[in-house]
Amino acid sequence: MPVGDFLGSDAGFDGAGVYRNLNASIIFSTTGLNWFLDATPTDNSEYASYFKSANPLGTAQSINTGVRYSNPTTIPAGNLDLLMAAAHEIGHALGLDDAYAGYIDQLQGSNIIVSSLTSSLYQGATIPTFGRSSAHINPASSNLGDSLMQTSLGSGIRILPSTADILVVCQSSSFTQCNNGPSGNEVPEPGTVSLFFSGLALIFLRSSSIAGKEMGSKNRLTCLVRRIRR
């Protein structure tokens, strides 16, 4: 069943001389499913349960590997969270893309290993992916079953970017200073996180005209996510 689809991107050298994806197109299909468009996407109040997972990922500290909200209280059964789907596709647009040379160059086997330039706090963290065949986090190991950038996301839940999700995107696109607080448990807030959520803001602005309407039609919501350059 089609849900969200990253259609590809245009790569080139950014203002700092780094070869990166510079813009990308994402399409969300409404064929055969219903979206949940949250009028208050920052408070997660529609979900009764909250869970955070962690794993060292090969380092000496605990690293947040999943942020999941579940047991919806006001959302119709079977509706898929647009915020979650959009964040996942924006992660691909930011560099977790098997057609992007930056991602391919960073692979060590099927792993992405965080460098000191990407994160001095999480240097050496090893994040398993599916390698060149699929630019997604492999959820089968390292307590990554609630990662945003895994291959499949279900209805009735909201998964948001974890530290592991942010780090794998940062390393793929050679973003720097992707650190967070000393606890190692909160989602970091470098420029890359602002990229995630500026893209989400654009999507929700574009979708405001259809909020509250039945989403079972064959119409498509199309948005262009423009990369903010570092």
MIZA-881205 format. One record per residue (C-alpha): residue in three letters; x, y, z; chain; residue number from 1. Coordinates in nm, 4 decimals, always signed. Example, Ala and Ser with C-alpha at 12.3 -4.5 7.8 and 13.67 -1.06 7.14 Angstrom:
<node aa="ALA" px="+1.2300" py="-0.4500" pz="+0.7800" ch="A" i="1"/>
<node aa="SER" px="+1.3670" py="-0.1060" pz="+0.7140" ch="A" i="2"/>
***
This chain:
<node aa="MET" px="+0.0000" py="+0.0000" pz="+0.0000" ch="A" i="1"/>
<node aa="PRO" px="+0.1614" py="+0.3306" pz="-0.1028" ch="A" i="2"/>
<node aa="VAL" px="+0.1986" py="+0.5800" pz="+0.1809" ch="A" i="3"/>
<node aa="GLY" px="+0.4869" py="+0.8249" pz="+0.1471" ch="A" i="4"/>
<node aa="ASP" px="+0.7452" py="+0.8158" pz="-0.1257" ch="A" i="5"/>
<node aa="PHE" px="+1.0779" py="+0.9959" pz="-0.1563" ch="A" i="6"/>
<node aa="LEU" px="+1.0973" py="+1.0611" pz="-0.5297" ch="A" i="7"/>
<node aa="GLY" px="+1.4634" py="+1.1535" pz="-0.5426" ch="A" i="8"/>
<node aa="SER" px="+1.6795" py="+1.4602" pz="-0.5165" ch="A" i="9"/>
<node aa="ASP" px="+1.9245" py="+1.6875" pz="-0.6921" ch="A" i="10"/>
<node aa="ALA" px="+2.2769" py="+1.6684" pz="-0.5531" ch="A" i="11"/>
<node aa="GLY" px="+2.5550" py="+1.9225" pz="-0.5800" ch="A" i="12"/>
<node aa="PHE" px="+2.8062" py="+2.1209" pz="-0.3810" ch="A" i="13"/>
<node aa="ASP" px="+2.6633" py="+2.3351" pz="-0.1031" ch="A" i="14"/>
<node aa="GLY" px="+2.8008" py="+2.6697" pz="+0.0154" ch="A" i="15"/>
<node aa="ALA" px="+3.0680" py="+2.4947" pz="+0.2228" ch="A" i="16"/>
<node aa="GLY" px="+3.1869" py="+2.2871" pz="-0.0725" ch="A" i="17"/>
<node aa="VAL" px="+3.0319" py="+1.9622" pz="+0.0528" ch="A" i="18"/>
<node aa="TYR" px="+2.8566" py="+1.7390" pz="-0.2026" ch="A" i="19"/>
<node aa="ARG" px="+2.5036" py="+1.6866" pz="-0.0693" ch="A" i="20"/>
<node aa="ASN" px="+2.1415" py="+1.6538" pz="-0.1721" ch="A" i="21"/>
<node aa="LEU" px="+2.0265" py="+2.0121" pz="-0.2240" ch="A" i="22"/>
<node aa="ASN" px="+1.6532" py="+1.9629" pz="-0.2766" ch="A" i="23"/>
<node aa="ALA" px="+1.4109" py="+1.6737" pz="-0.2818" ch="A" i="24"/>
<node aa="SER" px="+1.0520" py="+1.5875" pz="-0.3705" ch="A" i="25"/>
<node aa="ILE" px="+0.8202" py="+1.3799" pz="-0.1517" ch="A" i="26"/>
<node aa="ILE" px="+0.4700" py="+1.2598" pz="-0.2385" ch="A" i="27"/>
<node aa="PHE" px="+0.2087" py="+1.1311" pz="+0.0068" ch="A" i="28"/>
<node aa="SER" px="-0.0651" py="+0.9173" pz="-0.1431" ch="A" i="29"/>
<node aa="THR" px="-0.4152" py="+0.9003" pz="+0.0030" ch="A" i="30"/>
<node aa="THR" px="-0.5174" py="+0.5989" pz="-0.2021" ch="A" i="31"/>
<node aa="GLY" px="-0.6571" py="+0.3212" pz="+0.0147" ch="A" i="32"/>
<node aa="LEU" px="-0.5778" py="+0.4689" pz="+0.3548" ch="A" i="33"/>
<node aa="ASN" px="-0.6633" py="+0.7499" pz="+0.5926" ch="A" i="34"/>
<node aa="TRP" px="-0.4143" py="+0.9999" pz="+0.7308" ch="A" i="35"/>
<node aa="PHE" px="-0.4191" py="+1.1474" pz="+1.0780" ch="A" i="36"/>
<node aa="LEU" px="-0.3479" py="+1.5208" pz="+1.0431" ch="A" i="37"/>
<node aa="ASP" px="-0.2733" py="+1.6460" pz="+1.3925" ch="A" i="38"/>
<node aa="ALA" px="-0.3938" py="+1.9996" pz="+1.4681" ch="A" i="39"/>
<node aa="THR" px="-0.1533" py="+2.0103" pz="+1.7655" ch="A" i="40"/>
<node aa="PRO" px="+0.1518" py="+1.8151" pz="+1.6436" ch="A" i="41"/>
<node aa="THR" px="+0.3894" py="+1.9325" pz="+1.9174" ch="A" i="42"/>
<node aa="ASP" px="+0.2097" py="+1.7936" pz="+2.2219" ch="A" i="43"/>
<node aa="ASN" px="+0.1385" py="+1.4261" pz="+2.1274" ch="A" i="44"/>
<node aa="SER" px="-0.1729" py="+1.4466" pz="+2.3459" ch="A" i="45"/>
<node aa="GLU" px="-0.3668" py="+1.2016" pz="+2.1270" ch="A" i="46"/>
<node aa="TYR" px="-0.1565" py="+0.9098" pz="+2.2550" ch="A" i="47"/>
<node aa="ALA" px="-0.1866" py="+0.7579" pz="+2.6022" ch="A" i="48"/>
<node aa="SER" px="+0.1480" py="+0.5723" pz="+2.6126" ch="A" i="49"/>
<node aa="TYR" px="+0.5058" py="+0.6874" pz="+2.5668" ch="A" i="50"/>
<node aa="PHE" px="+0.8168" py="+0.4712" pz="+2.5421" ch="A" i="51"/>
<node aa="LYS" px="+1.1862" py="+0.5447" pz="+2.4875" ch="A" i="52"/>
<node aa="SER" px="+1.4444" py="+0.2788" pz="+2.4034" ch="A" i="53"/>
<node aa="ALA" px="+1.8229" py="+0.2933" pz="+2.4369" ch="A" i="54"/>
<node aa="ASN" px="+2.1355" py="+0.0983" pz="+2.3449" ch="A" i="55"/>
<node aa="PRO" px="+2.5107" py="+0.1756" pz="+2.3613" ch="A" i="56"/>
<node aa="LEU" px="+2.5508" py="+0.1079" pz="+1.9851" ch="A" i="57"/>
<node aa="GLY" px="+2.9102" py="+0.0060" pz="+2.0483" ch="A" i="58"/>
<node aa="THR" px="+2.9977" py="+0.2997" pz="+2.2744" ch="A" i="59"/>
<node aa="ALA" px="+3.0352" py="+0.3217" pz="+2.6504" ch="A" i="60"/>
<node aa="GLN" px="+2.7117" py="+0.5118" pz="+2.7052" ch="A" i="61"/>
<node aa="SER" px="+2.3383" py="+0.4830" pz="+2.6582" ch="A" i="62"/>
<node aa="ILE" px="+2.2103" py="+0.6237" pz="+2.3289" ch="A" i="63"/>
<node aa="ASN" px="+1.8439" py="+0.6880" pz="+2.2578" ch="A" i="64"/>
<node aa="THR" px="+1.7340" py="+0.4481" pz="+1.9798" ch="A" i="65"/>
<node aa="GLY" px="+1.3574" py="+0.5023" pz="+1.9695" ch="A" i="66"/>
<node aa="VAL" px="+1.0821" py="+0.7487" pz="+2.0638" ch="A" i="67"/>
<node aa="ARG" px="+0.7358" py="+0.5951" pz="+2.0331" ch="A" i="68"/>
<node aa="TYR" px="+0.3852" py="+0.7117" pz="+2.1278" ch="A" i="69"/>
<node aa="SER" px="+0.1051" py="+0.4541" pz="+2.1166" ch="A" i="70"/>
<node aa="ASN" px="-0.2453" py="+0.3671" pz="+2.2395" ch="A" i="71"/>
<node aa="PRO" px="-0.4244" py="+0.6536" pz="+2.0615" ch="A" i="72"/>
<node aa="THR" px="-0.7248" py="+0.7954" pz="+2.2439" ch="A" i="73"/>
<node aa="THR" px="-0.8845" py="+1.0257" pz="+1.9854" ch="A" i="74"/>
<node aa="ILE" px="-0.7572" py="+0.8922" pz="+1.6526" ch="A" i="75"/>
<node aa="PRO" px="-0.9769" py="+0.6606" pz="+1.4398" ch="A" i="76"/>
<node aa="ALA" px="-0.8398" py="+0.3067" pz="+1.4215" ch="A" i="77"/>
<node aa="GLY" px="-0.6132" py="+0.2446" pz="+1.1269" ch="A" i="78"/>
<node aa="ASN" px="-0.5223" py="+0.6071" pz="+1.0610" ch="A" i="79"/>
<node aa="LEU" px="-0.1560" py="+0.6694" pz="+0.9803" ch="A" i="80"/>
<node aa="ASP" px="+0.0200" py="+0.9629" pz="+1.1444" ch="A" i="81"/>
<node aa="LEU" px="+0.1254" py="+1.2142" pz="+0.8761" ch="A" i="82"/>
<node aa="LEU" px="+0.3809" py="+1.3717" pz="+1.1101" ch="A" i="83"/>
<node aa="MET" px="+0.5624" py="+1.0377" pz="+1.1486" ch="A" i="84"/>
<node aa="ALA" px="+0.5490" py="+0.9537" pz="+0.7774" ch="A" i="85"/>
<node aa="ALA" px="+0.6719" py="+1.3005" pz="+0.6824" ch="A" i="86"/>
<node aa="ALA" px="+0.9621" py="+1.2867" pz="+0.9264" ch="A" i="87"/>
<node aa="HIS" px="+1.0652" py="+0.9483" pz="+0.7855" ch="A" i="88"/>
<node aa="GLU" px="+1.0644" py="+1.0718" pz="+0.4255" ch="A" i="89"/>
<node aa="ILE" px="+1.2491" py="+1.3914" pz="+0.5232" ch="A" i="90"/>
<node aa="GLY" px="+1.5166" py="+1.1667" pz="+0.6742" ch="A" i="91"/>
<node aa="HIS" px="+1.5646" py="+1.0165" pz="+0.3280" ch="A" i="92"/>
<node aa="ALA" px="+1.5721" py="+1.3622" pz="+0.1697" ch="A" i="93"/>
<node aa="LEU" px="+1.8430" py="+1.4698" pz="+0.4136" ch="A" i="94"/>
<node aa="GLY" px="+2.0773" py="+1.1948" pz="+0.3011" ch="A" i="95"/>
<node aa="LEU" px="+1.9652" py="+0.8457" pz="+0.4029" ch="A" i="96"/>
<node aa="ASP" px="+1.9215" py="+0.7585" pz="+0.0368" ch="A" i="97"/>
<node aa="ASP" px="+2.0710" py="+0.4531" pz="-0.1365" ch="A" i="98"/>
<node aa="ALA" px="+2.1175" py="+0.6566" pz="-0.4570" ch="A" i="99"/>
<node aa="TYR" px="+2.3153" py="+0.9257" pz="-0.2748" ch="A" i="100"/>
<node aa="ALA" px="+2.6945" py="+0.9012" pz="-0.2950" ch="A" i="101"/>
<node aa="GLY" px="+2.7380" py="+1.0399" pz="+0.0568" ch="A" i="102"/>
<node aa="TYR" px="+2.5430" py="+0.7510" pz="+0.2101" ch="A" i="103"/>
<node aa="ILE" px="+2.7241" py="+0.4926" pz="-0.0013" ch="A" i="104"/>
<node aa="ASP" px="+3.0651" py="+0.6365" pz="+0.0885" ch="A" i="105"/>
<node aa="GLN" px="+2.9857" py="+0.6220" pz="+0.4601" ch="A" i="106"/>
<node aa="LEU" px="+2.8887" py="+0.2545" pz="+0.4608" ch="A" i="107"/>
<node aa="GLN" px="+3.1253" py="+0.0163" pz="+0.6355" ch="A" i="108"/>
<node aa="GLY" px="+2.9768" py="-0.3147" pz="+0.5351" ch="A" i="109"/>
<node aa="SER" px="+2.6123" py="-0.2505" pz="+0.6144" ch="A" i="110"/>
<node aa="ASN" px="+2.6861" py="-0.0179" pz="+0.9076" ch="A" i="111"/>
<node aa="ILE" px="+2.7119" py="+0.3581" pz="+0.9448" ch="A" i="112"/>
<node aa="ILE" px="+2.9757" py="+0.4454" pz="+1.2050" ch="A" i="113"/>
<node aa="VAL" px="+2.9654" py="+0.7904" pz="+1.3639" ch="A" i="114"/>
<node aa="SER" px="+3.2855" py="+0.9927" pz="+1.3314" ch="A" i="115"/>
<node aa="SER" px="+3.4273" py="+1.2482" pz="+1.5745" ch="A" i="116"/>
<node aa="LEU" px="+3.3447" py="+1.5269" pz="+1.3263" ch="A" i="117"/>
<node aa="THR" px="+2.9802" py="+1.4243" pz="+1.3166" ch="A" i="118"/>
<node aa="SER" px="+2.9522" py="+1.3862" pz="+1.6941" ch="A" i="119"/>
<node aa="SER" px="+3.2291" py="+1.4107" pz="+1.9519" ch="A" i="120"/>
<node aa="LEU" px="+2.9838" py="+1.2788" pz="+2.2105" ch="A" i="121"/>
<node aa="TYR" px="+2.8780" py="+0.9692" pz="+2.0138" ch="A" i="122"/>
<node aa="GLN" px="+3.1952" py="+0.8938" pz="+1.8205" ch="A" i="123"/>
<node aa="GLY" px="+3.2147" py="+0.5255" pz="+1.7304" ch="A" i="124"/>
<node aa="ALA" px="+2.8404" py="+0.4578" pz="+1.7537" ch="A" i="125"/>
<node aa="THR" px="+2.7605" py="+0.1816" pz="+1.5035" ch="A" i="126"/>
<node aa="ILE" px="+2.4167" py="+0.1949" pz="+1.3426" ch="A" i="127"/>
<node aa="PRO" px="+2.3137" py="-0.1082" pz="+1.1330" ch="A" i="128"/>
<node aa="THR" px="+2.1419" py="-0.0462" pz="+0.8000" ch="A" i="129"/>
<node aa="PHE" px="+2.0483" py="-0.2598" pz="+0.4995" ch="A" i="130"/>
<node aa="GLY" px="+2.3508" py="-0.1298" pz="+0.3117" ch="A" i="131"/>
<node aa="ARG" px="+2.3276" py="-0.0374" pz="-0.0548" ch="A" i="132"/>
<node aa="SER" px="+2.0083" py="-0.2357" pz="-0.1072" ch="A" i="133"/>
<node aa="SER" px="+1.7949" py="-0.0142" pz="+0.1181" ch="A" i="134"/>
<node aa="ALA" px="+1.8860" py="+0.3057" pz="+0.3016" ch="A" i="135"/>
<node aa="HIS" px="+1.7008" py="+0.2252" pz="+0.6231" ch="A" i="136"/>
<node aa="ILE" px="+1.8034" py="+0.1417" pz="+0.9779" ch="A" i="137"/>
<node aa="ASN" px="+1.7938" py="-0.2342" pz="+1.0393" ch="A" i="138"/>
<node aa="PRO" px="+1.5559" py="-0.2678" pz="+1.3378" ch="A" i="139"/>
<node aa="ALA" px="+1.6439" py="-0.6324" pz="+1.4074" ch="A" i="140"/>
<node aa="SER" px="+1.9379" py="-0.5518" pz="+1.6356" ch="A" i="141"/>
<node aa="SER" px="+2.0657" py="-0.3005" pz="+1.8908" ch="A" i="142"/>
<node aa="ASN" px="+1.7175" py="-0.2213" pz="+2.0271" ch="A" i="143"/>
<node aa="LEU" px="+1.6298" py="-0.0221" pz="+1.7142" ch="A" i="144"/>
<node aa="GLY" px="+1.2746" py="-0.1542" pz="+1.6726" ch="A" i="145"/>
<node aa="ASP" px="+1.1289" py="+0.1898" pz="+1.7406" ch="A" i="146"/>
<node aa="SER" px="+1.3642" py="+0.3837" pz="+1.5148" ch="A" i="147"/>
<node aa="LEU" px="+1.2002" py="+0.6302" pz="+1.2756" ch="A" i="148"/>
<node aa="MET" px="+1.4227" py="+0.5376" pz="+0.9798" ch="A" i="149"/>
<node aa="GLN" px="+1.3406" py="+0.1644" pz="+0.9750" ch="A" i="150"/>
<node aa="THR" px="+1.1687" py="+0.0095" pz="+0.6739" ch="A" i="151"/>
<node aa="SER" px="+0.8087" py="-0.0095" pz="+0.7977" ch="A" i="152"/>
<node aa="LEU" px="+0.5946" py="+0.2130" pz="+1.0211" ch="A" i="153"/>
<node aa="GLY" px="+0.2466" py="+0.1156" pz="+1.1352" ch="A" i="154"/>
<node aa="SER" px="-0.0841" py="+0.2867" pz="+1.2065" ch="A" i="155"/>
<node aa="GLY" px="-0.2001" py="+0.3882" pz="+1.5533" ch="A" i="156"/>
<node aa="ILE" px="+0.1468" py="+0.4987" pz="+1.6648" ch="A" i="157"/>
<node aa="ARG" px="+0.3741" py="+0.8017" pz="+1.6402" ch="A" i="158"/>
<node aa="ILE" px="+0.7500" py="+0.7488" pz="+1.6147" ch="A" i="159"/>
<node aa="LEU" px="+0.9689" py="+1.0581" pz="+1.6242" ch="A" i="160"/>
<node aa="PRO" px="+1.3405" py="+1.1051" pz="+1.5454" ch="A" i="161"/>
<node aa="SER" px="+1.5651" py="+0.9408" pz="+1.8040" ch="A" i="162"/>
<node aa="THR" px="+1.9319" py="+1.0135" pz="+1.8632" ch="A" i="163"/>
<node aa="ALA" px="+2.0197" py="+0.7109" pz="+1.6467" ch="A" i="164"/>
<node aa="ASP" px="+1.8002" py="+0.8401" pz="+1.3625" ch="A" i="165"/>
<node aa="ILE" px="+1.9620" py="+1.1835" pz="+1.3759" ch="A" i="166"/>
<node aa="LEU" px="+2.3130" py="+1.0391" pz="+1.3903" ch="A" i="167"/>
<node aa="VAL" px="+2.2680" py="+0.8115" pz="+1.0874" ch="A" i="168"/>
<node aa="VAL" px="+2.1392" py="+1.1059" pz="+0.8824" ch="A" i="169"/>
<node aa="CYS" px="+2.4172" py="+1.3355" pz="+1.0085" ch="A" i="170"/>
<node aa="GLN" px="+2.6885" py="+1.0863" pz="+0.9188" ch="A" i="171"/>
<node aa="SER" px="+2.5395" py="+1.0121" pz="+0.5770" ch="A" i="172"/>
<node aa="SER" px="+2.5466" py="+1.3792" pz="+0.4810" ch="A" i="173"/>
<node aa="SER" px="+2.8625" py="+1.4802" pz="+0.6733" ch="A" i="174"/>
<node aa="PHE" px="+2.6778" py="+1.7158" pz="+0.9051" ch="A" i="175"/>
<node aa="THR" px="+2.8843" py="+1.8170" pz="+1.2077" ch="A" i="176"/>
<node aa="GLN" px="+2.8321" py="+1.8796" pz="+1.5790" ch="A" i="177"/>
<node aa="CYS" px="+2.5390" py="+1.6400" pz="+1.6121" ch="A" i="178"/>
<node aa="ASN" px="+2.5678" py="+1.6253" pz="+1.9894" ch="A" i="179"/>
<node aa="ASN" px="+2.3158" py="+1.6491" pz="+2.2699" ch="A" i="180"/>
<node aa="GLY" px="+2.3100" py="+1.6655" pz="+2.6484" ch="A" i="181"/>
<node aa="PRO" px="+2.5298" py="+1.4549" pz="+2.8781" ch="A" i="182"/>
<node aa="SER" px="+2.2494" py="+1.2125" pz="+2.9631" ch="A" i="183"/>
<node aa="GLY" px="+2.2584" py="+1.0667" pz="+2.6121" ch="A" i="184"/>
<node aa="ASN" px="+1.8849" py="+1.0135" pz="+2.6319" ch="A" i="185"/>
<node aa="GLU" px="+1.7335" py="+1.3137" pz="+2.4574" ch="A" i="186"/>
<node aa="VAL" px="+1.7036" py="+1.3796" pz="+2.0873" ch="A" i="187"/>
<node aa="PRO" px="+1.9890" py="+1.6121" pz="+1.9835" ch="A" i="188"/>
<node aa="GLU" px="+1.9168" py="+1.9568" pz="+1.8480" ch="A" i="189"/>
<node aa="PRO" px="+2.1831" py="+2.0477" pz="+1.5905" ch="A" i="190"/>
<node aa="GLY" px="+2.0970" py="+2.2144" pz="+1.2631" ch="A" i="191"/>
<node aa="THR" px="+1.9939" py="+1.8752" pz="+1.1264" ch="A" i="192"/>
<node aa="VAL" px="+1.7018" py="+1.8478" pz="+1.3671" ch="A" i="193"/>
<node aa="SER" px="+1.5846" py="+2.1916" pz="+1.2587" ch="A" i="194"/>
<node aa="LEU" px="+1.5924" py="+2.0541" pz="+0.9021" ch="A" i="195"/>
<node aa="PHE" px="+1.3597" py="+1.7713" pz="+1.0044" ch="A" i="196"/>
<node aa="PHE" px="+1.1101" py="+2.0002" pz="+1.1684" ch="A" i="197"/>
<node aa="SER" px="+1.1296" py="+2.2909" pz="+0.9228" ch="A" i="198"/>
<node aa="GLY" px="+1.0336" py="+2.0369" pz="+0.6587" ch="A" i="199"/>
<node aa="LEU" px="+0.7473" py="+1.9146" pz="+0.8761" ch="A" i="200"/>
<node aa="ALA" px="+0.6274" py="+2.2717" pz="+0.9274" ch="A" i="201"/>
<node aa="LEU" px="+0.6162" py="+2.3167" pz="+0.5493" ch="A" i="202"/>
<node aa="ILE" px="+0.4132" py="+1.9994" pz="+0.5092" ch="A" i="203"/>
<node aa="PHE" px="+0.1601" py="+2.1007" pz="+0.7734" ch="A" i="204"/>
<node aa="LEU" px="+0.1224" py="+2.4476" pz="+0.6245" ch="A" i="205"/>
<node aa="ARG" px="+0.0545" py="+2.2940" pz="+0.2834" ch="A" i="206"/>
<node aa="SER" px="-0.1915" py="+2.0420" pz="+0.4269" ch="A" i="207"/>
<node aa="SER" px="-0.3860" py="+2.2883" pz="+0.6415" ch="A" i="208"/>
<node aa="SER" px="-0.6475" py="+2.3355" pz="+0.3685" ch="A" i="209"/>
<node aa="ILE" px="-0.7404" py="+1.9677" pz="+0.3809" ch="A" i="210"/>
<node aa="ALA" px="-0.7217" py="+1.9177" pz="+0.7591" ch="A" i="211"/>
<node aa="GLY" px="-1.0428" py="+1.7734" pz="+0.8973" ch="A" i="212"/>
<node aa="LYS" px="-1.1603" py="+1.6397" pz="+0.5599" ch="A" i="213"/>
<node aa="GLU" px="-1.2019" py="+1.2733" pz="+0.4756" ch="A" i="214"/>
<node aa="MET" px="-0.8671" py="+1.1487" pz="+0.3424" ch="A" i="215"/>
<node aa="GLY" px="-0.9890" py="+0.8416" pz="+0.1540" ch="A" i="216"/>
<node aa="SER" px="-0.9907" py="+0.9987" pz="-0.1911" ch="A" i="217"/>
<node aa="LYS" px="-0.7412" py="+0.9420" pz="-0.4708" ch="A" i="218"/>
<node aa="ASN" px="-0.5978" py="+1.2921" pz="-0.4400" ch="A" i="219"/>
<node aa="ARG" px="-0.2304" py="+1.3395" pz="-0.3638" ch="A" i="220"/>
<node aa="LEU" px="-0.0612" py="+1.5831" pz="-0.1334" ch="A" i="221"/>
<node aa="THR" px="+0.2693" py="+1.6837" pz="-0.2877" ch="A" i="222"/>
<node aa="CYS" px="+0.5345" py="+1.8884" pz="-0.1154" ch="A" i="223"/>
<node aa="LEU" px="+0.8803" py="+2.0038" pz="-0.2071" ch="A" i="224"/>
<node aa="VAL" px="+1.1274" py="+1.9847" pz="+0.0788" ch="A" i="225"/>
<node aa="ARG" px="+1.4066" py="+2.2314" pz="+0.0147" ch="A" i="226"/>
<node aa="ARG" px="+1.7324" py="+2.1597" pz="+0.1866" ch="A" i="227"/>
<node aa="ILE" px="+1.8710" py="+2.4179" pz="+0.4270" ch="A" i="228"/>
<node aa="ARG" px="+2.2435" py="+2.4343" pz="+0.3649" ch="A" i="229"/>
<node aa="ARG" px="+2.5068" py="+2.4294" pz="+0.6327" ch="A" i="230"/>
***
